[in-house]
Amino acid sequence: MATRSLRTAVFSVISGLLAITGTGLYLTQFSDSGKLSIVDQFEPVPDVDSHLTGITGLKYREDGAIAYRWRAETAERLIHNGTIVLSEPYYIGNIGDQRPWTAEAEQGRLSPDGQNLQLQRDVVVRDLIREAQIDTAVLHIDLESSRVHTESALSLTFKNGQTESVGMRASLSDERVELLDQVRGHYDPQ
């Protein structure tokens, strides 16, 4: 009888080890579910319902003239909030009715209602202030009201000098730019 109990115990232990080995093999080699798989890197399904390449956005004023335009290498619409993520966005706006200005970045986000454009990573703004370049990390553009702002540090470069600031607000329809905090500069006489 002791031999039968011993055989049953050995059989149970071997069955348990085989079950654990089989489960481990399944999870590491044959699992279709990324949630159960034991892998070095897990890539979830993106939160994107559409992907576009080489796109251009255009807005007209009531008189038929172009109010602003933008383009991007790619655009992806996020499912969870409707935001459009742009890669390499390039924006062209107008100051009053007089002259164009541009802004470009590595990445951008267009709000679901299409009213706000946020540029991120290595933002370069040209001609917002005549013959000047602004470099910053983040720039918010209200496309409808022609207002621009950033809370990030920025560098404003002219031919003969440079001004640095933390934060900026600009009303393009009024042609007014306000540097907000820690403003300092260096200029060479011409």
C-alpha angles and dihedrals in degrees: 000000000000089000092053091051090047092050091049091050093048091046091050092050092048091047091050092049091048091049092051091046092048092049091049091048091049094049095048101039114020109026115125092190113086088204094064100033119104102221136145094248131021120203113191123209106275121251090240130119098180139021123197130182130206097008132170129200121203132185124192128205121230090263090058097253119127111265095189142328137202138186136192139189091233138000129197125187113219114225098211097058110004094244115148114225113209128197117212096356119192119195127195116191136166129240106221104314093307118079143000127247129191139211128188136176144165093255140012143180126217115201118241091251091051093236102108128052118189117194118200139186120027096001114191120190120189129194097359081123111029114275092350136119124212120202119192142142100242134019127183118205121191098207096196100047097034092235123144129191145163134184091197129097113273141188120216111199126194128175092263103034153342138254124199126199143161107235134359139202124196134181106199096190089058093037090232126143123184123192107209115200144003093014115182134152149176124213132179118218115250 
